[in-house]
C-alpha cells in the first residue's frame, strides 16, 4: 500500500529495514514509524483493548491518543505511530495493558 | 538541572515562528517536540495556502515549513530536542520530558506553549475498529510516510480538513467513495468543495455514520440521513463498501500541560473546547507563560504563525530584550490577524475570542 506516483510529492527509494512483527520478518523503510511500516505491510490491527479485547489500530498518528500502543523490544505501551522504525525491532501485538518481556 | 531562558513546547507553525522572534531579539531558545520531525502539522500540508502574500499565500504548507526551518535552524542560540514528550509542567517552571525512556528536567524562565490540538471523534457502533482514522492521521500516513490508508474511503466532515484531505487521498490514488456532513451545509471553503465535486466525489449533507462493519478492521460502513435534531432516520440506511473511515470532525486544543501549570482555562465551544485565558500579548494567566497556535483556540496555520510571532516578541520584551521596531511590527501583526479573521469563515473564531474577552 505504498504510494508510487504522486502529483506533488516524490517518495524516493529508501533503505530497507528488516524487523519482526509477532516473530515474523517484515520489511519497512528507513524514515518509517513502526505504525507506518506495519500499515504498509497490511497490518492494521495493532493491539487488543483492555476490557473487551477489541481490535485497535492507530487513530491520531501524532502520539496523542495511545490507540497504537504495542510491545516493542519487550516494552509494552510504545506509541508506534511516532516511534521511528529501527532494524531488527521486535514488535508485537499488545493484548490489554501488555506485559514486560 | 539544565537551565533555559525560553522554552517552546511544540515545533509547529506557532512554535517555530515564536522561536524566530526570540532569536531575532538575541535570546536563547530551546524547542521541544514529541515528533522526530519539525513542523507539526505543516509536515503534511501539500496544498497551497490562501491569504495574502505576507502569509505565504499560494505556497504549499510543506514549502512554507522549509522556509521557516531554514530561517532558524543554523542559529547558534537555538537548541532543538525532538522525539521528546513533555510530561510535566510545574509551577516553578520546571519542565519534565521523556526522551528514549529517560526522564529529564529543565528549569525555564519563560515558557511558550504551542502544543497544537488533537483530533476529535464521534460516537457510533464500532468506531474503535482499525480503519477508522482521524483525517490528520491519514494525511500523515500518506504525505509524510508515503503509505495509503486504504483503497476506498468514506470521509466524514466537510470542514476544510475533510475537503482538503479528500482531495489529497485522490492525489495518492485512493478512491473517496463519499463525503458526508451532519450539518445542512458544507463547512469549509466552497472552492475546496467544488474541486472534489468536479472529480466526482458525492458530497452529502444531513448525513452521518450509523455504524462501521467488520471484524478486525473496517470492511464497510452504514450511513444514514439525519433529521433537523441530528438524529438518525430509520429506513434511510445505506451501506458503502469501504476499508477506511476518515474522521474530519474537529479538533480540540491540547491544554493539559497548561492545566498542570495551573493556568486559567475556559471552555469555549467556538474555539474547540478548553482554551487558556490569554490576553492581547498571548500571555496566559501566569506571568512568563504564553500560549499560541491551536492550543489557544482552533484556527489555521496562517494565524498560528502570526500568533507565534506576536507571542515570541512579547515574551522577548517581557524579559527586557530589545526588539527592533517592536511596536510597529506588533500592530501590523495584530491587524493582519484581525483581517484574516474578518470574513464569514472567521465568525466562529470571533465569537470564541469575544467570549474569552480578547476581542
Boltz contact constraints between the chains, C-beta under 6 A:
constraints:
  - contact:
      token1: [A, 1]
      token2: [B, 147]
      max_distance: 6.0
  - contact:
      token1: [A, 1]
      token2: [B, 148]
      max_distance: 6.0
  - contact:
      token1: [A, 2]
      token2: [B, 146]
      max_distance: 6.0
  - contact:
      token1: [A, 3]
      token2: [B, 146]
      max_distance: 6.0
  - contact:
      token1: [A, 3]
      token2: [B, 148]
      max_distance: 6.0
  - contact:
      token1: [A, 3]
      token2: [B, 172]
      max_distance: 6.0
  - contact:
      token1: [A, 7]
      token2: [B, 171]
      max_distance: 6.0
  - contact:
      token1: [A, 8]
      token2: [B, 46]
      max_distance: 6.0
  - contact:
      token1: [A, 11]
      token2: [B, 146]
      max_distance: 6.0
  - contact:
      token1: [A, 32]
      token2: [B, 145]
      max_distance: 6.0
  - contact:
      token1: [A, 36]
      token2: [B, 141]
      max_distance: 6.0
  - contact:
      token1: [A, 36]
      token2: [B, 145]
      max_distance: 6.0
  - contact:
      token1: [A, 36]
      token2: [B, 147]
      max_distance: 6.0
  - contact:
      token1: [A, 39]
      token2: [B, 147]
      max_distance: 6.0
  - contact:
      token1: [A, 40]
      token2: [B, 147]
      max_distance: 6.0
  - contact:
      token1: [A, 44]
      token2: [B, 130]
      max_distance: 6.0
  - contact:
      token1: [A, 44]
      token2: [B, 131]
      max_distance: 6.0
  - contact:
      token1: [A, 44]
      token2: [B, 217]
      max_distance: 6.0
  - contact:
      token1: [A, 45]
      token2: [B, 130]
      max_distance: 6.0
  - contact:
      token1: [A, 45]
      token2: [B, 216]
      max_distance: 6.0
  - contact:
      token1: [A, 54]
      token2: [B, 128]
      max_distance: 6.0
  - contact:
      token1: [A, 55]
      token2: [B, 130]
      max_distance: 6.0
  - contact:
      token1: [A, 55]
      token2: [B, 216]
      max_distance: 6.0
  - contact:
      token1: [A, 57]
      token2: [B, 130]
      max_distance: 6.0
  - contact:
      token1: [A, 59]
      token2: [B, 134]
      max_distance: 6.0
  - contact:
      token1: [A, 60]
      token2: [B, 118]
      max_distance: 6.0
  - contact:
      token1: [A, 60]
      token2: [B, 119]
      max_distance: 6.0
  - contact:
      token1: [A, 60]
      token2: [B, 134]
      max_distance: 6.0
  - contact:
      token1: [A, 60]
      token2: [B, 137]
      max_distance: 6.0
  - contact:
      token1: [A, 61]
      token2: [B, 137]
      max_distance: 6.0
  - contact:
      token1: [A, 61]
      token2: [B, 140]
      max_distance: 6.0
  - contact:
      token1: [A, 63]
      token2: [B, 34]
      max_distance: 6.0
  - contact:
      token1: [A, 64]
      token2: [B, 118]
      max_distance: 6.0
  - contact:
      token1: [A, 82]
      token2: [B, 35]
      max_distance: 6.0
  - contact:
      token1: [A, 84]
      token2: [B, 36]
      max_distance: 6.0
